[in-house]
Amino acid sequence: MSSAIAKSNLFKSLKVGGVELKNRLVLSPTTRLRSEGEMMPTDLMKQFYSDRAKNNGGLLITEGVTIDRKYGFYPNSPGIYNDRQFKGWKQIIDEVHGNGSYISLQLFVVGRGAMIPVVKAAGINSIYGPSAIPMSEEADKEAKEAGITLKALTIEDIEELKTSFVKSAKYAIDAGADFVEIHAANGYLFNQFIEPESNQRTDQYGGSIENRSRLLLEVIDYLIANGVSASKIAVRLSPYNTFQNTKGWDSEVNPIASYGYILSEFENLRKNGKPLAYVAVVEPTVAGDSDNLKATHNTSWVSEIWTGPLIRGGAYLSETPDYSSLINTVNSDDRTLIGAARYYTSNPDLANRLLNSYELTKYDRPSFYRSDNYGYNTWKAYGEEVKDSKLEDDEFAKAVGIPLA
């Protein structure tokens, strides 16, 4: 088994955008909520990404980074829309590069999935979606009780949103990020626009597949038109996702139709000399914060439409010890990368462990979304002395992040 994975494409170099990755193992976006203050990157985040960059040479994708609080946000999630945040992210990016790896900042907009108590505490009275359709009856009740109004984005809001994406993307690139990844998956704003169940607009952003995909495609075009190279832009998609009450395979429009069109548009950009850096796709075996390992949907159509670098993520490391699905997938062509998030949290040296067939440390899901260091930087590389990560009274584990700027 060791020789099979060690000799697989996972440990061959691959050019993505303007960088040469030393391997094809990717740290997928990991929502871990360790920022502090005004959505500031912290020293805890710096250590997390630094440790996973050491002796690696691969690609790390950050958790979702907010581009504008107006359109929703999570508690203790980072932002990149002001100078202080830019300075903080620059320190993290410099650390990753200093350790020989590469980094993509994932830019996201929460939309109707915004956490009501957090929005209310910030003095914001509205949350937004493509249409004024609540995520669920419970979410609708909570918003009404808090005096928060769910609004459909106006055309003016959409134009403002495009401008915010450009501002944040330029901050990220100026800070040294190798890529910016647009989060169009997992029930967030772009995903809400794509699905007809959450998008019942009657203007140019609703109705047909082309119209429901328009916002995502226009944001990409707007970034390119405003000086962000296509080779630094990436997109994350989840065609079969059911997280945050999206319909996925149960949508009235089959995901292959909706996302096939979107991927075709990405492919047209590539053919016309504006190739995106990569497309990341969440497999149907993962739905946001849970697994569906029995999912059998065939996603081969994705790579038949999009012919550029493709990151596939979704429970590939759950097959220990043989990783046969991972090996078969990464060896299926010469442009596929494999994303991992949960096992990359509990195994900061994941690439080295896979290369040498070392045992993986099981992650601790309940600690994912805390605000302290517990279950975040309490994991160690193989062979290092490991503190008992269950000792929540340990001073290192109790540490809360200090803003980097």
Sequence and secondary structure as in RCSB ss.txt:
>XXXX:A:sequence
MSSAIAKSNLFKSLKVGGVELKNRLVLSPTTRLRSEGEMMPTDLMKQFYSDRAKNNGGLLITEGVTIDRKYGFYP
NSPGIYNDRQFKGWKQIIDEVHGNGSYISLQLFVVGRGAMIPVVKAAGINSIYGPSAIPMSEEADKEAKEAGITL
KALTIEDIEELKTSFVKSAKYAIDAGADFVEIHAANGYLFNQFIEPESNQRTDQYGGSIENRSRLLLEVIDYLIA
NGVSASKIAVRLSPYNTFQNTKGWDSEVNPIASYGYILSEFENLRKNGKPLAYVAVVEPTVAGDSDNLKATHNTS
WVSEIWTGPLIRGGAYLSETPDYSSLINTVNSDDRTLIGAARYYTSNPDLANRLLNSYELTKYDRPSFYRSDNYG
YNTWKAYGEEVKDSKLEDDEFAKAVGIPLA
>XXXX:A:secstr
 HHHHHTSGGGS EEETTEEES SEEE        BTTTB BHHHHHHHHHHHTTT SEEEEEEEES GGG   T
T  B SSHHHHHHHHHHHHHHHHTT EEEEEEE  GGG  HHHHHHTT  EEEESSS  S HHHHHHHHHHT EE
EE  HHHHHHHHHHHHHHHHHHHHTT SEEEEE  TTSHHHHHHSTTT    STTSSSHHHHHHHHHHHHHHHHH
TT  GGGEEEEE TT  GGG  GGGSSS HHHHHHHHHHHHHHHHHTT   SEEEEE TTEETTEE TT     H
HHHHH  S EEEESSGGGGTTT HHHHHHHTSSSSEEEEESHHHHH TTHHHHHHHT       GGGTT SBSTT
TT    TTS    TT TTSHHHH B  B  
